[in-house]
Every structure is written in structure tokens, then in C-alpha cells.
Amino acid sequence: MKPIASRLARALTLGMSGLALIAGMILVAPSAADAGERMERKIRVDGRAREYTVFIPDGASGKEMPVLMAWHPGGATSEWMEENGLFHAKAGGNNFIVVYPNGFRRTFNAEVCCGLAVERGIDDIKFFRAIMSDLATVTPIKPKAYVTGFSNGAMMNYRLVCEVPEMIAAAAPFAGAAPMDNCKSGQVPIMHLNGAEDTVSLNGGERETKSKFGSTSSYLTPPTEALADIASRNGCSSSQSTLRISDIDSNCKSYSSCGNDDVLFCVIPNLGHIWPGAPESTGRLLAKLGDRFGPTRPDLNGTEAIIDFFLAH
């Protein structure tokens, strides 16, 4: 296959341009999905009811297609990710079965984060497996999924890359990382996106969280640390080159000699802890919650940049 730089450049030439708040028994009878259909699925995992939304694109017609799974940020929902990520509606999205998982009490258990999902030990790896198993009952899918996510959802991406690399075709987390310790062997291409003005996740490190129950301290993994571990596992060299991706206005650092298992780190200028391409109204809403979210960049097209990366892998 062509190197990532030339593949992405060709995709851009052809016109593919370009928050964190706001398996089990099937509960619904399996049925064949229709092309162009939006479905809300309910499954049980460890005795709990779990939900996800799936879009079957026009033209699926019973053929085996790859899954693109977009994990929402902590405090949000699958509906929020559907409305803001819009992976099912963007250019190139019709090449995938697009899935939006819904967290337990608005959170996913990425082990280092977040909320009740961690506190109650929710098994979100099992949830991922259950989604894939359930999807296979309604439409033919490929065995490996493409995963993306925001903040807590991005941390969940790293956990999937660590624990079930054999089920992940590529990953594109935004604004969140998790440690790559004691992982299964396996090579997974990854493109990490982060806002340059993001005070929540860009540099990682110790963070103190205050609530009515008191203060807790946690360590957030810097993206550079997690990506270095993945690059080593993917067989990349330590040297890096630069790749320009205009959809996200970023000069990405790309590890060398990775073959097709690319490892990219894209720091987006003038962007905070807000989805790249989110409208100004989203930024204004978050500004009311505090200044830690930083600026919005509605001129960007982060979703299409991620889709292009996935299409190249």
C-alpha cells in the first residue's frame, strides 16, 4: 500500500476535505438491517442493559463492511457523539457501519477514567465485544473495527488497542490517552489528535479533581508517552517526519519505518478540549462551565480527517 502521506494527500486532492462534558443476551430480536437504516440496539452485558446506535449505509446490501465505532466523552452520550461527530453523514462515512456506543451513566471504564464506570468496574471491553457480536446478527461486518473517541472515549480507544489489538483495524483518539502497560502484542495504526490549547489532556501528568466528596488525585498519561509505546510495538524507528493534514490545520509528527502501521501525533493550533469542527455554539456552551475547555475551531473538519486515516488503513 502507498505511504500514509501520499494516500492522505491523494484523498485531499480528490475532495475529501475537511465535548468533555456537556457480550450478552440480546434484548431485541435479531433482524436483518436495511441499507440506509438507523437502529438503536439494546444488549445485556454482565446482567446490565447497554445501548448503542448504528447506521447501516446505503449500498450495504448484505455485503461485509468494516465498523467505525465513535466513543463519546465523559458526561456525554451516544446521541451527543452522533450529533457532533457526524461520522455517518460526512464524506467517506458511507464506507463504514457507523456505531455510537452509549456509556454507563455517561462514562466508560478506561481504567484510568472515568466516573461510575470505573467505580463500579464496568467491563467495557466486554461491551465492545458484545456490540461486535450483536452487529453480526443484523448485518455482515468485518472482524476488525476502526475506533475513535473524545476524552474519556479516547482513553477507551487506547484500552482497546492495548487489550484487544486483534479486533482493531486502526484508532484515532482525540484529547485523551491511557497507559500502554502489560498489553497484548499486536500492531495497530494510530493517529492521535489533540488541541494545542487543551489544558486537560495534552501534557498529561498529575491532576486533582474536586467534588462534594473531597479531592482525588490521578495521573493522566501524556499522549507522547502512549504513542512511543505503540510505535515501539508497531516496529517503527524512533525518528519522526512531518505530515501536513489541512483538514485539521496540523503538521503531524509521524514515526518512521512503520510500514502501514502508522503512528501520528497531531497537535491542532488554537484548539482546546473541544471536538475539531464543533460549532461556535458548542464552545459558548462549554465556556459557561469554565475556561479549561479552551477555544473552538468550527473551521476544521476533524471527522473527515479521521475517516481519511481509516480509509488509508
Residue pairs with C-beta under 8 A, 6 or more apart in sequence:
1 7
1 260
1 312
2 10
4 243
4 254
4 260
4 262
4 264
4 309
4 312
5 243
5 254
7 312
8 243
8 245
8 308
8 309
8 312
11 92
11 308
11 311
11 312
12 18
12 246
12 247
12 308
15 91
16 91
16 92
16 304
16 307
16 308
16 311
17 91
17 246
17 247
17 301
17 304
18 245
18 246
18 247
18 248
18 277
18 300
18 301
18 302
18 304
18 305
18 308
19 73
19 76
19 80
19 84
19 150
19 273
19 274
19 275
19 278
19 282
19 285
19 286
19 293
20 73
20 74
20 75
20 76
20 150
20 151
20 152
20 175
20 176
20 200
20 273
21 73
21 74
21 75
21 76
21 286
21 289
22 73
22 75
22 76
22 80
22 285
22 286
23 43
23 45
23 126
23 127
23 129
23 130
23 131
23 132
23 133
23 134
24 43
24 44
24 45
24 46
24 47
24 50
24 126
24 130
25 43
25 44
26 42
26 43
26 44
26 134
26 137
27 42
27 43
27 44
27 49
28 41
28 42
30 134
30 137
30 138
31 138
32 62
32 138
32 139
33 39
33 54
33 56
33 60
33 138
33 139
34 56
35 56
35 57
35 58
35 59
35 60
35 61
36 56
36 57
36 58
37 55
37 56
38 53
38 54
38 55
38 56
38 88
39 53
39 54
39 55
39 56
39 138
40 51
40 52
40 53
41 51
41 52
41 53
41 54
41 131
41 134
41 135
41 138
42 49
42 50
42 51
43 49
43 50
43 51
43 52
43 130
43 131
43 134
44 50
45 123
45 126
45 127
45 130
46 122
46 123
46 126
48 104
48 122
50 101
50 102
50 104
50 127
50 130
51 78
51 102
52 78
52 99
52 100
52 101
52 102
52 131
53 78
53 79
53 82
53 99
53 100
53 102
54 97
54 98
54 99
54 100
54 135
54 138
55 88
55 97
55 98
55 99
56 97
56 138
56 139
57 65
57 88
57 93
57 94
57 95
57 96
57 97
57 98
58 94
59 94
60 97
60 139
62 139
62 140
63 140
64 140
64 141
64 142
65 95
65 96
65 97
65 139
65 140
65 141
65 142
66 95
66 96
66 97
66 141
66 142
66 144
66 145
66 146
66 169
66 310
67 96
67 97
67 98
67 99
67 132
67 135
67 141
67 142
67 145
67 146
68 87
68 93
68 96
68 97
68 98
68 99
68 145
68 146
68 147
68 148
68 307
68 310
69 98
69 99
69 100
69 101
69 128
69 131
69 145
69 146
69 147
69 148
70 81
70 82
70 85
70 87
70 98
70 99
70 100
70 147
70 148
70 149
70 153
71 81
71 101
71 103
71 108
71 147
71 148
71 149
71 150
71 152
71 153
71 154
71 156
71 157
72 78
72 80
72 81
72 100
72 101
72 102
72 103
72 149
72 150
72 152
72 153
73 80
73 81
73 149
73 150
73 151
73 152
73 153
73 175
73 176
74 103
74 106
74 107
74 108
74 113
74 114
74 115
74 151
74 152
74 153
75 106
75 107
75 115
76 103
76 106
76 150
77 102
77 103
77 106
78 100
78 101
78 102
78 103
79 100
79 102
81 100
81 150
81 153
82 88
82 100
84 275
84 278
84 282
85 100
85 148
85 150
85 275
85 303
86 93
86 303
87 93
87 96
87 98
87 148
87 303
87 306
87 307
88 98
90 301
90 303
90 304
90 307
91 304
91 307
92 304
92 307
92 308
92 311
93 303
93 307
95 307
95 311
96 146
96 307
96 310
97 135
97 139
97 141
99 131
99 135
99 145
101 108
101 127
101 128
101 131
103 117
103 124
103 152
104 116
104 117
104 120
104 122
104 124
105 115
105 116
105 117
106 115
107 113
107 114
107 115
107 116
107 117
107 118
107 152
108 114
108 117
108 122
108 124
108 152
108 153
108 155
108 156
109 117
109 118
109 121
109 122
109 123
109 124
109 156
110 118
110 124
110 152
110 155
110 156
110 158
110 159
110 176
110 178
111 118
111 159
111 178
112 155
112 178
112 179
112 218
112 219
112 220
112 221
113 152
113 155
113 176
113 178
113 218
113 220
114 152
114 155
116 122
117 124
124 156
124 159
125 159
125 160
125 163
125 164
128 145
128 160
128 164
128 167
129 164
129 167
132 141
132 143
132 145
132 167
135 141
142 169
143 167
144 166
144 167
144 168
144 169
145 167
145 168
145 169
146 168
146 169
146 170
146 171
146 172
146 310
146 313
147 156
147 157
147 160
147 161
147 168
147 170
147 171
147 172
147 173
148 154
148 157
148 171
148 172
148 173
148 174
148 306
149 155
149 156
149 157
149 173
149 174
149 176
150 174
150 175
150 176
150 275
151 174
151 175
151 176
151 200
151 201
151 273
152 176
153 173
153 176
154 173
154 174
154 175
154 176
154 177
154 192
154 201
155 173
155 176
155 177
155 178
156 178
157 171
157 172
157 173
157 176
158 171
158 173
158 176
158 177
158 178
158 179
158 180
158 221
158 226
159 178
160 167
160 168
160 171
161 168
161 171
161 180
161 183
161 188
161 190
161 230
162 178
162 180
162 181
162 182
162 183
162 184
163 183
163 184
164 184
165 183
165 184
165 185
165 186
165 187
165 188
166 184
166 186
168 186
168 188
169 188
169 189
169 310
169 313
170 188
170 189
170 190
170 191
170 309
170 310
170 313
171 188
171 189
171 190
171 191
172 190
172 191
172 192
172 193
172 306
172 309
172 310
173 190
173 192
173 193
174 192
174 193
174 194
174 275
174 276
174 302
175 193
175 194
175 195
175 198
175 200
175 201
175 202
175 273
176 201
177 192
177 201
177 204
177 220
177 221
177 222
177 223
177 225
177 226
177 227
178 221
178 226
179 221
179 225
179 226
180 226
180 229
180 230
180 233
183 229
183 233
185 233
186 233
187 233
187 234
187 235
187 261
188 230
188 234
188 261
189 234
189 258
189 260
189 261
189 262
189 263
189 309
189 313
190 227
190 230
190 262
190 263
190 264
191 252
191 262
191 264
191 266
191 306
191 309
192 223
192 226
192 227
192 264
192 265
192 266
193 248
193 250
193 266
193 268
193 276
193 302
193 305
193 306
194 201
194 202
194 223
194 265
194 266
194 267
194 268
195 202
195 267
195 268
195 271
195 272
195 273
195 274
195 276
195 294
195 295
195 297
196 202
196 267
196 268
196 269
196 270
196 271
197 270
197 271
197 272
197 294
197 295
198 271
198 272
198 273
198 294
199 272
199 273
199 292
199 294
200 220
200 273
200 292
200 293
201 220
201 223
201 273
202 222
202 223
202 267
203 222
204 219
204 220
204 221
204 222
204 223
204 225
205 219
205 220
205 222
206 217
206 218
206 219
206 220
207 217
207 218
207 219
207 220
208 215
208 216
208 217
209 215
209 216
209 217
209 218
223 265
224 265
227 255
227 263
227 265
230 263
231 238
231 255
231 258
231 263
234 255
234 258
234 259
234 261
234 263
235 257
235 258
235 259
235 261
236 255
236 256
236 257
236 258
236 261
236 263
237 255
237 256
237 257
238 255
239 255
239 256
239 257
240 253
240 254
240 255
240 256
241 253
241 254
241 256
242 251
242 252
242 253
242 254
243 251
243 252
243 253
243 254
243 264
244 250
244 251
244 252
245 252
245 266
245 305
247 300
247 301
247 302
247 304
247 305
247 308
248 266
248 268
248 276
248 300
248 301
248 302
248 305
249 268
249 269
249 297
249 299
249 300
250 266
250 267
250 268
250 269
252 264
252 265
252 266
253 264
253 265
253 266
254 262
254 263
254 264
255 262
255 263
255 264
260 313
262 313
264 309
268 276
268 297
268 300
268 302
270 295
270 297
271 294
271 295
271 296
271 297
271 300
272 292
272 293
272 294
272 295
272 296
273 292
273 293
273 294
274 282
274 283
274 286
274 293
274 294
274 295
274 296
274 297
275 282
275 302
276 297
276 300
276 301
276 302
276 305
277 297
277 298
277 299
277 300
277 301
277 302
277 303
278 296
278 297
278 298
279 296
279 298
280 296
280 298
282 296
283 293
283 295
283 296
283 298
286 293
286 296
287 293
